């Protein structure tokens, strides 16, 4: 058994950052090569959730990296501290080291927990504060705080993040807690499979003996009467035993089509927490957090640009960061505002679609005309040199887009609708009293109406 080259870890991480940037995470620096024997490099991962994640999601890119940097046909095995006393090589044909089975938390394997989805990485804002607080309470006192906890909201707003954060937090405090984290579709598939095979006793034992049951996208129970019946009894069994149930949905219980009234009643008996679209300030923090998770340095004006341009959901923000990172790697250029604009050039700007003028195109025109920085325009600064262009943006957005006062305010540092009303009134009055200023507004509108605006 040999010791790997001390520089191997750095070379592996450098290769991954160049060839698999989406895979890289800041905590990869904690991975430690421990030995090399019989063509297998063992990589030590001390955190159990990280270990499980790497074993199930990252074997291929790490193997590619090890082979590329060593020039040898080597395999990779991720191991925990408890595995170091076990044989270095897993049984032939096995994708996972057999010795890891007992070292990992007692959690069902249906869905993968991502270390990214921790409470530390969840950005709290006005749109998700209640859902976050309730999730933390459930993680600290499962079965005693809010049971069930029902989190609902649109696609990509952070429901799955909170569900996984609950699981991660519970496992961190009590590693032997028996958690079953599963999607509603998988629950239904396993139910129908057990019905066909005559193994309903196995199905019921699996789901009714857990300490925590976490079901993502419960709205898919809609119109599945037989599965609703089974889940009703599973829910009752768990709740009567004091076990925690956590559910997520795209809609509140009462708005899920064809959901039995008795299930609606039970879902409402705990805490129902809604998540809405994040405001600009929250989106800005999300951009920075998502970049930090990837160990990616993003300038402030780029973060502000992404936060202003992508207002639909968090997954779209992640996609924008991915495109910016990919273009920077492909071009060999540093990430700056011009590169970000190039990477997001095909976006519709705010998800409204069509050829309709967008707030982002207005912002771009105003920042160029008045020579102000985007990050200043969207900040809390009230200096006249910033406040006037900001008011012009709000005026033009109100006049030329279909966005509400609240939505326009959200673009500009989370300001409320009264601020937008004041800006519109101020610009309108000044246009009537100042011909020079009125001419500026006219020229801006002509630029916005021109080709490629």
C-alpha positions in Angstrom: 0.0 0.0 0.0 1.5 3.3 -1.1 1.1 6.9 -0.1 -0.2 9.2 -2.9 1.8 12.1 -4.1 1.2 15.0 -1.6 0.4 17.3 -4.6 -2.3 14.9 -5.9 -5.2 16.6 -4.2 -4.4 20.0 -5.6 -4.0 18.6 -9.1 -7.3 16.7 -8.9 -9.2 19.9 -7.7 -7.5 22.0 -10.4 -8.5 19.5 -13.1 -12.1 19.4 -11.8 -12.3 23.2 -11.7 -11.2 23.4 -15.4 -13.1 20.5 -16.8 -16.1 20.0 -14.4 -16.8 23.4 -12.9 -20.4 22.5 -12.2 -19.2 19.7 -10.0 -16.7 21.7 -7.9 -17.6 22.8 -4.4 -15.6 24.8 -1.9 -15.5 21.9 0.6 -13.6 19.7 -2.0 -10.5 21.2 -0.4 -11.2 19.1 2.7 -11.0 15.8 0.7 -7.7 14.0 1.5 -6.0 11.2 -0.5 -5.0 8.6 2.0 -3.5 5.6 0.1 -3.0 3.9 -3.3 -3.2 0.2 -3.5 -4.1 -2.3 -6.3 -5.0 0.5 -8.7 -7.4 2.2 -6.3 -6.9 5.7 -4.8 -8.9 6.1 -1.6 -10.1 9.6 -0.8 -11.0 10.4 2.8 -14.2 12.4 3.4 -14.9 13.1 7.0 -18.5 14.5 6.7 -21.0 11.6 6.2 -23.4 13.5 4.0 -20.6 14.7 1.8 -19.3 11.2 1.6 -22.7 9.8 0.5 -23.1 12.6 -2.0 -19.6 12.0 -3.6 -20.2 8.3 -3.7 -23.4 8.6 -5.6 -22.8 11.7 -7.8 -19.1 12.3 -8.3 -17.2 9.0 -8.9 -16.9 9.5 -12.6 -15.4 13.0 -12.7 -13.0 12.2 -9.9 -11.9 9.0 -11.6 -11.4 11.0 -14.8 -9.4 13.6 -12.9 -7.2 11.1 -11.1 -6.4 9.3 -14.4 -5.6 12.5 -16.2 -3.3 13.9 -13.5 -1.4 10.6 -12.9 -1.4 9.2 -16.4 -2.4 5.9 -14.9 -5.6 3.7 -15.2 -6.6 4.2 -11.5 -10.0 3.9 -9.8 -11.3 6.1 -7.0 -13.0 5.1 -3.7 -14.5 7.7 -1.3 -14.2 6.5 2.3 -15.0 7.8 5.7 -12.9 7.8 8.8 -14.4 4.5 10.0 -13.3 2.8 6.8 -9.6 3.4 7.2 -9.3 0.3 9.3 -11.0 -1.8 6.7 -9.5 -3.2 3.5 -8.7 -0.6 0.9 -10.4 -2.3 -2.1 -14.1 -2.9 -2.4 -15.4 -6.3 -3.6 -15.1 -6.8 -7.4 -17.9 -5.2 -9.4 -19.0 -3.0 -6.5 -19.6 0.7 -7.1 -19.4 1.5 -3.3 -17.0 0.2 -0.6 -19.0 -2.4 1.3 -17.5 -1.1 4.6 -19.4 2.2 4.3 -22.8 0.7 4.9 -22.8 1.0 8.7 -20.8 4.2 8.8 -23.5 6.3 7.0 -26.6 7.8 8.6 -29.7 5.6 8.8 -31.3 7.2 5.8 -33.3 5.8 2.9 -31.5 6.0 -0.5 -34.4 7.2 -2.6 -33.2 10.8 -2.9 -29.7 12.3 -2.6 -29.0 15.0 0.0 -26.8 17.7 -1.4 -24.4 19.4 1.1 -25.2 22.6 -0.8 -28.7 22.6 0.7 -27.9 23.5 4.3 -29.5 26.1 6.4 -26.2 28.0 6.3 -26.5 28.3 2.5 -30.2 29.4 2.6 -30.7 33.1 2.0 -33.4 34.5 4.2 -35.7 37.3 2.9 -39.2 38.6 3.4 -40.6 36.0 0.9 -39.4 33.0 2.8 -38.8 34.0 6.4 -41.7 32.1 7.9 -40.9 28.9 6.0 -37.2 29.1 7.1 -38.0 29.7 10.7 -40.5 26.8 10.8 -38.0 24.5 9.1 -35.3 25.3 11.7 -37.8 24.7 14.5 -38.7 21.3 13.0 -35.1 20.4 12.6 -34.4 21.2 16.2 -37.4 19.5 17.6 -38.7 16.9 15.1 -42.2 15.7 16.0 -42.7 18.5 18.5 -42.6 21.8 16.8 -44.9 21.9 13.7 -46.3 18.6 12.7 -46.9 18.4 9.8 -44.9 21.2 8.2 -46.3 22.0 4.8 -44.2 24.3 2.6 -45.6 25.6 -0.7 -44.6 27.9 -3.4 -43.7 28.2 -7.1 -41.1 26.2 -8.9 -37.5 26.9 -8.0 -38.1 29.1 -5.0 -36.3 27.0 -2.3 -38.8 24.4 -1.1 -36.4 21.5 -1.8 -33.6 23.4 -0.2 -35.5 23.7 3.0 -36.6 20.1 3.0 -33.0 18.9 2.6 -31.7 21.4 5.1 -34.1 19.9 7.7 -32.7 16.4 6.9 -29.1 17.6 7.0 -29.6 19.4 10.3 -31.3 16.4 12.0 -28.6 14.0 10.8 -25.9 16.4 12.1 -27.4 16.5 15.6 -28.6 12.8 15.7 -26.8 10.7 13.0 -28.8 7.6 13.7 -32.2 9.2 13.1 -34.2 7.2 10.6 -35.2 9.6 7.9 -37.0 8.8 4.7 -36.7 11.6 2.1 -38.5 10.8 -1.1 -40.4 12.4 -4.0 -44.2 11.9 -4.2 -43.8 10.3 -7.6 -41.3 7.7 -6.2 -43.7 7.1 -3.3 -46.5 6.3 -5.7 -44.3 4.1 -7.9 -43.1 2.1 -4.9 -46.7 1.8 -3.7 -48.0 0.4 -7.1 -45.0 -1.9 -7.4 -45.8 -3.4 -3.9 -49.5 -3.7 -4.7 -48.6 -5.7 -7.9 -46.1 -7.9 -6.0 -48.3 -8.4 -3.0 -45.7 -6.9 -0.7 -47.8 -4.2 1.0 -46.6 -5.2 4.5 -43.1 -4.4 3.4 -44.2 -1.0 2.0 -46.1 -0.1 5.2 -43.2 -1.2 7.4 -40.8 0.9 5.4 -42.8 4.1 5.6 -44.5 3.8 9.0 -41.4 3.0 11.1 -39.4 6.1 10.3 -38.6 8.9 12.7 -39.0 11.6 9.9 -40.9 11.3 6.6 -40.1 14.1 4.1 -42.2 14.1 0.9 -41.4 16.5 -1.9 -44.1 17.6 -4.4 -47.1 16.1 -2.5 -49.4 17.8 -5.0 -48.8 14.8 -7.4 -51.1 12.8 -5.1 -53.9 14.7 -7.0 -56.4 12.3 -8.6 -54.6 9.2 -7.3 -57.3 7.9 -5.0 -55.7 4.6 -4.1 -52.4 6.2 -3.2 -54.2 9.0 -1.2 -55.9 6.3 0.8 -52.5 4.6 1.6 -50.8 7.9 2.4 -53.7 8.9 4.7 -53.1 5.8 6.9 -49.4 6.3 6.7 -49.7 9.9 7.8 -52.0 9.0 10.7 -49.7 6.2 11.9 -46.7 8.5 11.9 -48.5 11.4 13.6 -50.0 9.2 16.3 -46.5 7.9 17.0 -45.1 11.4 17.4 -43.0 11.2 14.3 -42.3 14.2 12.1 -43.9 14.7 8.6 -42.6 17.4 6.3 -44.3 18.0 2.9 -43.8 20.4 0.0 -46.1 21.4 -2.8 -46.6 23.9 -5.6 -50.0 24.9 -4.0 -51.5 25.1 -0.5 -53.5 22.1 0.6 -56.9 23.5 -0.2 -55.9 24.3 -3.8 -54.5 20.9 -4.8 -57.0 19.5 -7.3 -59.0 16.4 -6.2 -57.2 16.0 -2.9 -59.4 14.2 -0.4 -60.9 16.6 2.2 -59.5 14.5 5.1 -56.0 14.9 3.7 -56.5 18.7 3.3 -57.7 18.8 6.9 -54.6 16.9 8.1 -52.2 19.0 6.1 -53.7 22.2 7.5 -53.5 21.0 11.1 -49.8 21.8 11.4 -48.1 24.8 9.9 -48.6 25.8 6.3 -45.8 28.1 5.2 -45.7 29.9 1.8 -42.6 30.9 -0.2 -42.9 33.7 -2.7 -40.5 35.1 -5.3 -37.4 36.7 -3.8 -37.0 40.5 -3.9 -34.0 42.1 -5.5 -31.9 42.3 -2.3 -32.6 38.6 -1.6 -31.7 37.6 -5.2 -28.5 39.6 -4.9 -27.5 37.6 -1.8 -28.5 34.4 -3.5 -26.2 35.1 -6.4 -23.3 35.7 -4.0 -24.1 32.6 -2.0 -24.4 30.3 -5.0 -21.1 31.7 -6.4 -19.3 31.1 -3.1 -20.5 27.5 -2.9 -18.7 27.0 -6.3 -15.7 28.9 -5.0 -16.4 31.4 -7.8 -15.4 35.0 -7.5 -18.1 37.3 -9.0 -17.6 41.1 -9.0 -20.4 43.2 -7.3 -21.6 44.7 -10.6 -22.0 41.3 -12.1 -23.9 40.0 -9.1 -26.2 43.0 -9.3 -26.7 42.5 -13.0 -27.7 38.8 -12.6 -30.0 39.7 -9.6 -31.8 42.4 -11.6 -32.0 40.4 -14.8 -33.2 37.1 -13.4 -36.4 37.6 -11.3 -38.2 34.3 -12.0 -36.7 31.8 -9.6 -33.5 30.5 -7.9 -32.9 27.8 -10.4 -32.7 30.4 -13.2 -30.2 32.3 -11.1 -28.1 29.1 -10.8 -28.3 28.6 -14.5 -27.1 32.1 -15.2 -24.1 31.6 -12.9 -23.3 28.4 -14.7 -23.4 30.1 -18.1 -21.2 32.9 -16.9 -18.7 30.5 -15.4 -18.7 28.3 -18.6 -18.1 31.3 -20.9 -15.3 32.6 -18.7 -13.6 29.2 -18.8 -14.2 28.7 -22.6 -12.9 32.2 -23.5 -10.1 32.4 -20.9 -11.4 35.8 -19.8 -12.0 37.1 -16.3 -15.6 37.5 -15.2 -16.8 41.0 -15.6 -20.0 42.8 -16.6 -19.4 42.6 -20.3 -18.8 38.9 -20.1 -22.0 38.4 -18.0 -24.0 40.3 -20.5 -22.7 38.2 -23.3 -23.4 35.0 -21.4 -27.0 36.0 -20.7 -27.6 37.7 -24.0 -30.4 35.2 -25.0 -32.4 35.7 -21.8 -35.7 37.4 -22.1 -35.0 39.6 -19.1 -37.4 38.9 -16.3 -39.3 36.0 -17.7 -42.0 38.0 -19.4 -41.1 36.8 -22.9 -41.9 38.3 -26.3 -40.6 41.6 -27.7 -41.9 43.6 -24.8 -39.6 46.2 -23.3 -38.0 44.9 -20.1 -36.8 46.6 -17.0 -33.3 45.4 -17.6 -33.2 47.0 -21.1 -34.4 50.3 -19.4 -31.7 49.9 -16.7 -29.0 49.3 -19.3 -30.0 52.4 -21.3 -30.2 54.7 -18.2 -26.9 53.5 -16.8 -25.2 54.2 -20.1 -26.9 57.6 -20.6 -26.1 58.9 -17.1 -22.8 57.0 -16.7 -23.7 55.4 -13.4 -22.9 52.0 -12.1 -25.5 49.3 -12.0 -24.6 48.4 -8.4 -25.1 52.0 -7.3 -28.4 52.3 -9.1 -29.8 49.3 -7.3 -28.3 50.2 -3.9 -29.8 52.3 -1.0 -27.7 55.4 -2.0 -29.7 58.6 -2.2 -27.2 61.0 -3.7 -28.7 63.1 -6.4 -26.4 61.7 -9.1 -27.9 58.2 -8.3 -31.4 59.1 -7.2 -32.4 60.9 -10.4 -31.3 58.0 -12.8 -33.1 55.6 -10.5 -36.3 57.6 -10.6 -36.0 57.8 -14.4 -35.7 54.0 -14.5 -38.8 53.6 -12.4 -40.7 56.2 -14.5 -39.8 54.4 -17.8 -40.5 51.0 -16.4 -44.0 52.1 -15.2 -44.7 53.8 -18.6 -43.4 51.1 -20.9 -43.8 47.7 -19.2 -46.6 45.8 -17.6 -44.9 45.4 -14.3 -46.7 46.4 -11.2 -45.5 49.1 -8.8 -44.5 46.4 -6.4 -42.5 44.5 -9.0 -40.7 47.6 -10.2 -39.8 48.5 -6.6 -38.5 45.0 -6.1 -36.0 45.6 -8.9 -34.6 48.6 -7.2 -33.4 47.4 -3.9 -36.7 46.0 -2.6 -38.4 49.5 -2.5 -42.1 49.6 -1.9 -44.8 50.8 -4.3 -45.0 54.3 -2.8 -41.4 54.9 -3.7 -42.2 54.1 -7.3 -45.3 56.3 -7.3 -43.1 59.2 -5.9 -40.5 58.6 -8.7 -43.1 58.6 -11.4 -44.7 61.8 -10.1 -41.3 63.5 -9.7 -40.2 62.7 -13.3 -43.6 63.6 -14.7 -43.6 67.0 -12.9 -40.1 67.8 -14.0 -40.8 66.9 -17.6 -43.6 69.5 -17.5 -41.4 72.2 -16.0 -38.0 71.5 -17.5 -37.7 71.3 -21.3 -34.1 70.1 -21.2 -34.9 67.3 -18.8 -38.0 66.4 -21.0 -35.6 66.2 -23.9 -33.4 63.7 -22.0 -36.4 61.5 -21.4 -37.4 61.7 -25.0 -33.9 60.7 -26.2 -33.9 57.7 -23.8 -37.3 56.6 -25.1 -36.0 56.8 -28.7 -33.0 54.7 -27.8 -35.2 52.1 -26.2 -37.5 52.0 -29.2 -34.6 51.7 -31.6 -33.2 48.4 -33.2 -31.8 46.0 -30.7 -33.1 47.9 -27.7 
